[in-house]
Amino acid sequence: MKVIRRDGTHEIEIQRSRFLCHVARVASDQEASEFFARVRKEHWQATHNCTAFRTLDTQRSSDDGEPAGTAGVPMLEVLTRRDLVDIAVVVTRYYGGIKLGAGGLVRAYGRAVSEAVDAVGTLTRERHETVVLAADHDQAGKLENALRAAGYHVADAEYGRDVTFTVLTKDPDGFDVWLAAQTGGAVTAIRGEPVNVDVPDR
């Protein structure tokens, strides 16, 4: 699945109508509703403020006065087709005096969202396992360098009596094998809770 890289706004013009697509990262229905309210307040003079949002748990859309199925549904379809989650979009339309027809509206609202997502960029959300390991100060520097050289993501390093590293990996079994070979079995890893990591698209 994917998330947007940043919030943003992108504008297109079709047959003298202005379509401004506002996109934001949200984590819940409540956050989406608050974002929709802010955009509607800012663009209260607009002809329509059509909305869509999608999280892992829920999704919904609104045509806001446009003919049924011509705005919110195609907007949501873009989010679904691109496998985007934790995203809310509002397409603000300022009518330009030329009717687009149902097909034209579907294409316009879908295009507005698609281009806005392209403009802000996306990240791929990957599931990682957390492993925690402790090393004495004499070996910590060498171990940290080896972790980074091997491409492991060191999320945290805490210095106390020992140095405790929190490492994220998609292959904890493989990490255990690597760690045993690297330290001669002197350091073992304790598994923690899985986490989501948003990484740049390759």
RABEL-V798087 format. One record per helix or strand of 3 or more residues. SS is the DSSP state (h for helix, s for strand). FROM is the first residue (numbers start at 0). LEN is the number of residues. If there is no record, write none. Layout:
BEGIN
SS,FROM,LEN ; SS,FROM,LEN
END
This chain:
BEGIN
s,1,3 ; s,7,7 ; s,16,9 ; h,28,14 ; s,47,7 ; s,58,4 ; h,71,10 ; s,86,8 ; h,100,20 ; s,121,14 ; h,136,13 ; s,152,7 ; s,162,7 ; h,171,12 ; s,188,3 ; s,194,6
END
